[in-house]
């Protein structure tokens, strides 16, 4: 059997809030086309697949991206 690491205690687990495109657009002040073009160019964080065509971004990734640009 493969050994696995035990889960971190609940207070040490990182909980990431996922935000959808409308909120991302509002926070970063960019349109949908620009966000997707910059993602393709590696200039913007990639989203997480939620299933089907639904995607969302980790709030932490968006906040970090905003801080890097200021």
N, C-alpha and C positions, 0 to 999 in steps of 0.2 A: 504494500500500500504506500502511496505517496504521502509524504509528510506535508501538512499544511500549517501555515502560521495561524495562531489563534486570532480571533477578531479583537480589535482594539476596544477598550471600554467605551460605553456610549458617549461619555464626555469628551473622548478624543477622536471620535468619528467625525469626518467632515461631511456636513450636509450641504449640498449645493442646490440652490433654487434654480429652476429652469424658467427662462423667459422666452416668450414667443416673439415673432418678427415685429409686430406692431410696437411692442414695448422697447425692443432693441432699436428700432428706427427712432422712436421718441427720445431715447437716452443719448444716442450718438449723433442725431441730427442728420442722418443720411437716408437716402431713398433705397428701396428694395434693389434696384438694378446696381447701384453703386456697391451695396453690401455684398451682393453675389459676385460682382466683378472683382472686388478686392479680395474676397475669399479665394477665387480662382488664381489670383496673383500672389496669394500668401500674405496679404496685408491686413487680413481681418480674421478673427477666430472662426473656426469651423463649428457648425451646429451638431447637436446630438440627434440621431434618428429616433423618433418616438414610435414609429410604425407607419407603414404606408408612405404617404408623402409628407407626413407631419414631422416638423423639426422644431427644436428649441435650442437656445444657447444657455450655457452655464452662466449665471449672473456674475460669478467670480471672474470668468474669462472676459466678459464685457467690461466690468469695472477695472480690471487690470489694463485692458486695451485703452480705455479712456485715460487712465493715469499716465500711461506711457506717452500719450499724445499731448499732455499739458506741460 
